[in-house]
Amino acid sequence: MPVTKEQLLSILPNARSQAGVFVSALNTAMQHYQIVGPRRAAAFIAQIGHESGRLQYAREIWGPTAAQKNTKGGAIWATSSPATDPGTEDAA
């Protein structure tokens, strides 16, 4: 189920000219990882769009910040999560 540039633009309209750049790579990855059904394809493209700022960024822009550099494997983030705090219900 290959995705066309037009379909990608309808899903991520703010991608503009970047949509055409990523169509081939998306289709290759979807075929390789067997992302074949419409629901899996929608979830995959939604995640790609979210992580890339609607296909505007191809590399990490988040950090590392000074606080992130001082953590051991992200332990500070895991221990401050509501899902891991004692007395809280499991979010899953």
C-alpha distance (Angstrom), angle and dihedral (degrees) to the residues before:
residue distance angle dihedral
M1 . . .
P2 3.82 . .
V3 3.80 118.6 .
T4 3.80 118.8 -131.2
K5 3.79 126.5 -144.9
E6 3.80 89.4 -110.6
Q7 3.81 92.0 53.0
L8 3.79 91.4 47.8
L9 3.80 90.4 50.6
S10 3.80 90.7 50.6
I11 3.82 89.1 53.1
L12 3.82 96.3 40.6
P13 3.82 105.5 23.0
N14 3.79 94.0 171.6
A15 3.82 90.6 60.0
R16 3.81 88.7 81.8
S17 3.83 111.4 164.6
Q18 3.80 92.5 0.6
A19 3.80 90.6 70.8
G20 3.78 92.5 73.4
V21 3.79 91.6 50.6
F22 3.81 93.2 57.1
V23 3.83 102.9 39.0
S24 3.80 95.8 89.4
A25 3.81 93.9 45.1
L26 3.81 91.9 47.3
N27 3.78 92.3 50.1
T28 3.81 91.6 47.8
A29 3.81 92.3 49.7
M30 3.80 92.6 45.4
Q31 3.79 91.3 51.9
H32 3.82 93.7 44.4
Y33 3.81 93.8 50.0
Q34 3.82 93.5 39.0
I35 3.79 95.4 -116.4
V36 3.77 91.2 161.4
G37 3.80 110.5 139.9
P38 3.80 123.9 79.1
R39 3.81 93.4 -115.9
R40 3.80 93.9 50.8
A41 3.80 91.0 44.1
A42 3.82 90.9 50.2
A43 3.80 92.0 49.6
F44 3.80 92.3 46.7
I45 3.80 94.6 48.6
A46 3.80 91.8 44.6
Q47 3.81 90.4 53.4
I48 3.81 92.2 46.0
G49 3.81 89.7 49.8
H50 3.79 92.0 49.1
E51 3.80 96.1 45.9
S52 3.81 93.9 45.7
G53 3.80 99.7 43.7
R54 3.81 90.4 -110.1
L55 3.82 92.1 -41.9
Q56 3.80 93.6 -51.0
Y57 3.82 96.9 115.3
A58 3.79 127.6 49.2
R59 3.80 96.8 178.1
E60 3.79 136.0 45.3
I61 3.82 114.0 -79.4
W62 3.79 97.0 170.8
G63 3.78 102.5 89.2
P64 2.87 153.5 -133.3
T65 3.77 93.6 -109.8
A66 3.80 121.9 -172.1
A67 3.82 89.7 -96.8
Q68 3.79 91.8 50.9
K69 3.81 92.0 49.9
N70 3.81 89.9 56.0
T71 3.80 95.2 57.1
K72 3.77 126.6 93.0
G73 3.78 105.8 -130.9
G74 3.79 92.7 -30.5
A75 3.81 92.4 -60.6
I76 3.81 92.2 147.9
W77 3.81 90.9 58.2
A78 3.79 94.3 46.8
T79 3.80 93.6 50.0
S80 3.79 93.2 49.5
S81 3.79 95.2 50.9
P82 3.82 116.6 111.7
A83 3.80 88.2 -132.4
T84 3.83 90.9 62.2
D85 3.80 100.0 39.0
P86 3.81 114.6 107.8
G87 3.77 112.9 -104.1
T88 3.77 96.5 24.4
E89 3.76 123.6 114.6
D90 3.76 121.6 -111.9
A91 3.81 108.8 -94.4
A92 3.79 93.0 -148.4
